[in-house]
Amino acid sequence: LQAEQCFYLKEYESAKRCYDDAISFAKDYRFVHEEALACELAGYFLIDRGEGNSSLPYFMRAQRKYPEWGASAKEESLKTFIEEQFGELTEGEAVCERPRGVTTDLRKRRAS
């Protein structure tokens, strides 16, 4: 929540640090659902900041984490989003040269 608040307040460096801290904390304490959510939100944050290439590893990690806690529908939804934004990826690929038509209003996308 602190990362989202920093993002809203345009404190971008603090937001990035808070997203990464949340991901790390969730991983350390095995809160898989929190890790998945934090990764996905960090990805949207980076896209919104114009850092689409940096967002892909966060989305890929979130997609891997969702099924660990039974959120298969969320996994599929995120898979579709990744394919729409970055194209179809090969197994293990986590870098792309340029995102395709990145959704401009990500706050609306998050609500869906």
Backbone as numpy.savetxt, mean C-alpha at the origin, in Angstrom:
# Nx Ny Nz CAx CAy CAz Cx Cy Cz
-2.76 5.07 12.50 -3.58 6.26 12.50 -2.72 7.52 12.50
-1.59 7.46 13.19 -0.70 8.62 13.24 -0.17 8.94 11.84
0.14 7.94 11.06 0.62 8.16 9.70 -0.44 8.86 8.86
-1.68 8.39 8.97 -2.77 9.01 8.21 -2.99 10.46 8.65
-2.85 10.72 9.94 -3.00 12.09 10.44 -1.88 12.97 9.88
-0.66 12.49 9.90 0.46 13.26 9.35 0.25 13.51 7.85
-0.23 12.52 7.14 -0.52 12.66 5.72 -1.56 13.76 5.51
-2.63 13.71 6.28 -3.69 14.72 6.18 -3.16 16.12 6.47
-2.26 16.22 7.44 -1.69 17.53 7.82 -0.54 17.95 6.92
-0.25 17.15 5.89 0.81 17.43 4.94 2.20 17.40 5.57
2.35 16.60 6.61 3.64 16.38 7.24 4.20 15.08 6.65
4.65 15.17 5.41 4.93 13.99 4.60 6.10 13.15 5.10
7.15 13.78 5.56 8.29 13.00 6.08 7.87 12.21 7.33
7.12 12.85 8.19 6.62 12.17 9.40 5.67 11.05 9.02
4.83 11.29 8.04 3.88 10.27 7.59 4.62 9.05 7.08
5.63 9.25 6.24 6.39 8.12 5.69 7.03 7.31 6.82
7.62 8.01 7.77 8.25 7.33 8.91 7.21 6.57 9.73
6.05 7.16 9.93 5.00 6.51 10.72 4.44 5.27 10.01
4.27 5.35 8.68 3.82 4.16 7.95 4.83 3.03 8.12
6.11 3.35 7.92 7.14 2.32 8.04 7.23 1.77 9.46
7.08 2.64 10.45 7.09 2.19 11.84 5.91 1.26 12.12
4.73 1.62 11.60 3.53 0.79 11.81 3.71 -0.58 11.18
4.29 -0.61 9.99 4.52 -1.88 9.31 5.50 -2.74 10.10
6.57 -2.12 10.53 7.60 -2.84 11.30 7.05 -3.36 12.63
6.31 -2.52 13.34 5.72 -2.92 14.61 4.75 -4.08 14.42
3.89 -3.96 13.41 2.91 -5.02 13.15 3.61 -6.33 12.81
4.68 -6.26 12.04 5.42 -7.48 11.69 6.07 -8.08 12.94
6.73 -7.24 13.73 7.42 -7.72 14.93 6.48 -8.42 15.90
5.26 -7.91 16.03 4.31 -8.47 16.98 3.27 -9.38 16.33
3.51 -9.70 15.06 2.69 -10.64 14.30 1.22 -10.24 14.19
1.00 -8.94 14.01 -0.34 -8.43 13.74 -0.49 -8.37 12.22
-0.75 -9.52 11.62 -0.74 -9.65 10.16 -1.75 -8.70 9.52
-2.93 -8.59 10.10 -3.95 -7.71 9.52 -3.50 -6.26 9.55
-2.85 -5.84 10.63 -2.35 -4.46 10.73 -1.22 -4.23 9.73
-0.38 -5.22 9.56 0.72 -5.10 8.60 0.18 -4.92 7.18
-0.81 -5.73 6.82 -1.40 -5.63 5.48 -2.03 -4.26 5.25
-2.80 -3.81 6.21 -3.46 -2.51 6.07 -2.44 -1.37 6.00
-1.42 -1.41 6.85 -0.40 -0.36 6.86 0.37 -0.34 5.54
0.65 -1.51 5.00 1.35 -1.57 3.70 0.49 -0.97 2.59
-0.77 -1.33 2.57 -1.65 -0.80 1.53 -1.78 0.72 1.64
-2.00 1.22 2.84 -2.14 2.66 3.03 -0.84 3.40 2.69
0.29 2.82 3.02 1.58 3.41 2.65 1.71 3.49 1.13
1.24 2.45 0.45 1.27 2.47 -1.02 0.44 3.60 -1.59
-0.77 3.79 -1.07 -1.61 4.90 -1.55 -0.96 6.25 -1.24
-0.35 6.35 -0.07 0.35 7.57 0.31 1.44 7.89 -0.72
2.25 6.90 -1.06 3.34 7.13 -2.00 2.84 7.50 -3.39
1.77 6.86 -3.84 1.20 7.25 -5.13 0.73 8.69 -5.08
0.05 9.06 -4.02 -0.45 10.42 -3.88 0.69 11.43 -3.88
1.84 11.03 -3.39 3.03 11.90 -3.34 3.79 11.89 -4.65
3.32 11.15 -5.64 4.00 11.10 -6.92 5.14 10.09 -6.96
5.15 9.16 -6.01 6.21 8.16 -5.92 5.64 6.77 -6.23
4.97 6.68 -7.37 4.31 5.43 -7.74 5.23 4.24 -7.79
6.45 4.43 -8.30 7.38 3.30 -8.38 7.71 2.77 -6.99
7.81 3.63 -6.01 8.12 3.21 -4.64 6.95 2.51 -3.97
5.75 2.73 -4.49 4.56 2.18 -3.85 4.36 0.69 -4.13
4.86 0.22 -5.24 4.59 -1.16 -5.65 5.01 -2.20 -4.62
6.20 -2.13 -4.04 6.55 -3.14 -3.03 5.60 -3.16 -1.83
5.08 -2.00 -1.46 4.12 -1.95 -0.35 2.83 -2.66 -0.72
2.33 -2.40 -1.94 1.11 -3.06 -2.39 1.30 -4.57 -2.51
2.46 -4.97 -3.03 2.74 -6.40 -3.19 2.79 -7.09 -1.82
3.40 -6.44 -0.86 3.48 -7.01 0.49 2.09 -7.12 1.10
1.29 -6.07 0.93 -0.09 -6.12 1.44 -0.86 -7.27 0.81
-0.69 -7.44 -0.49 -1.39 -8.51 -1.19 -0.97 -9.88 -0.66
0.28 -10.04 -0.29 0.74 -11.31 0.28 0.20 -11.52 1.69
-0.01 -10.44 2.43 -0.42 -10.55 3.83 -1.92 -10.78 4.00
-2.74 -10.22 3.11 -4.18 -10.35 3.28 -4.66 -11.80 3.40
-4.21 -12.72 2.55 -4.71 -14.09 2.69 -4.25 -14.78 3.98
-3.21 -14.28 4.62 -2.75 -14.88 5.87 -3.79 -14.73 6.98
-4.67 -13.78 6.86 -5.74 -13.66 7.87 -7.13 -13.82 7.26
-7.16 -14.47 6.11 -8.44 -14.86 5.54 -9.15 -13.81 4.72
-8.47 -12.74 4.36 -9.10 -11.66 3.60 -8.86 -11.87 2.10
-9.39 -12.97 1.59 -9.15 -13.30 0.19 -9.81 -12.32 -0.77
-10.97 -11.78 -0.42 -11.63 -10.79 -1.28 -10.78 -9.52 -1.37
-10.19 -9.14 -0.25 -9.32 -7.96 -0.24 -8.07 -8.21 -1.07
-7.55 -9.42 -0.97 -6.38 -9.80 -1.78 -6.70 -9.66 -3.26
-7.85 -10.16 -3.68 -8.25 -10.09 -5.09 -8.46 -8.64 -5.53
-9.09 -7.85 -4.67 -9.31 -6.45 -4.98 -7.99 -5.71 -5.17
-7.04 -5.98 -4.30 -5.74 -5.33 -4.39 -4.98 -5.83 -5.62
-5.12 -7.11 -5.94 -4.48 -7.66 -7.13 -4.99 -6.93 -8.38
-6.28 -6.72 -8.45 -6.87 -5.99 -9.58 -6.34 -4.57 -9.64
-6.27 -3.91 -8.49 -5.74 -2.54 -8.43 -4.30 -2.50 -8.93
-3.47 -3.43 -8.48 -2.06 -3.49 -8.89 -1.96 -3.67 -10.40
-2.75 -4.58 -10.94 -2.71 -4.82 -12.39 -3.16 -3.59 -13.17
-4.19 -2.89 -12.67 -4.66 -1.68 -13.34 -3.62 -0.57 -13.32
-2.92 -0.45 -12.20 -1.98 0.65 -12.04 -0.59 0.36 -12.61
-0.15 -0.87 -12.52 1.23 -1.21 -12.87 1.35 -2.22 -14.01
0.23 -2.75 -14.46 0.27 -3.78 -15.49 0.43 -5.14 -14.83
0.39 -6.17 -15.62 0.52 -7.51 -15.09 1.98 -7.76 -14.73
2.22 -8.30 -13.55 3.56 -8.53 -13.05 3.90 -10.00 -13.10
5.16 -10.29 -13.29 5.61 -11.68 -13.24 5.88 -12.06 -11.79
5.96 -13.33 -11.51 6.21 -13.84 -10.16 7.46 -13.19 -9.58
7.32 -12.60 -8.40 8.46 -12.01 -7.71 8.81 -10.60 -8.16
8.17 -10.09 -9.18 8.49 -8.75 -9.66 7.92 -7.71 -8.70
8.74 -6.76 -8.31 8.28 -5.72 -7.39 8.77 -4.35 -7.80
9.20 -4.19 -9.03 9.67 -2.90 -9.51 9.10 -2.70 -10.90
8.66 -1.51 -11.19 8.24 -1.22 -12.55 8.77 0.16 -12.92
8.85 0.41 -14.20 9.42 1.68 -14.64 8.48 2.84 -14.41
7.21 2.64 -14.68 6.27 3.74 -14.55 4.86 3.20 -14.35
4.17 3.68 -13.33 2.80 3.20 -13.14 1.90 3.64 -14.29
0.94 2.83 -14.63 -0.01 3.16 -15.69 -1.19 3.90 -15.11
-1.53 5.03 -15.66 -2.74 5.76 -15.32 -3.13 5.70 -13.86
-2.22 6.06 -12.99 -2.48 5.96 -11.55 -3.72 6.77 -11.20
-4.59 6.15 -10.45 -5.82 6.79 -10.02 -5.51 8.11 -9.35
-6.13 9.19 -9.81 -5.80 10.50 -9.27 -6.48 10.78 -7.94
-7.67 10.29 -7.75 -8.36 10.55 -6.49 -8.32 9.29 -5.63
-7.20 9.09 -4.97 -7.00 7.87 -4.20 -7.85 7.83 -2.94
-8.22 8.97 -2.42 -9.06 8.97 -1.23 -10.41 8.34 -1.53
-10.96 8.58 -2.70 -12.20 7.92 -3.11 -11.96 6.43 -3.30
-10.80 6.07 -3.88 -10.47 4.66 -4.12 -10.39 3.90 -2.81
-9.83 4.55 -1.78 -9.69 3.91 -0.46 -11.04 3.56 0.12
-12.03 4.38 -0.13 -13.35 4.19 0.46 -14.05 2.96 -0.13
-13.63 2.53 -1.31 -14.33 1.39 -1.92 -13.82 0.06 -1.42
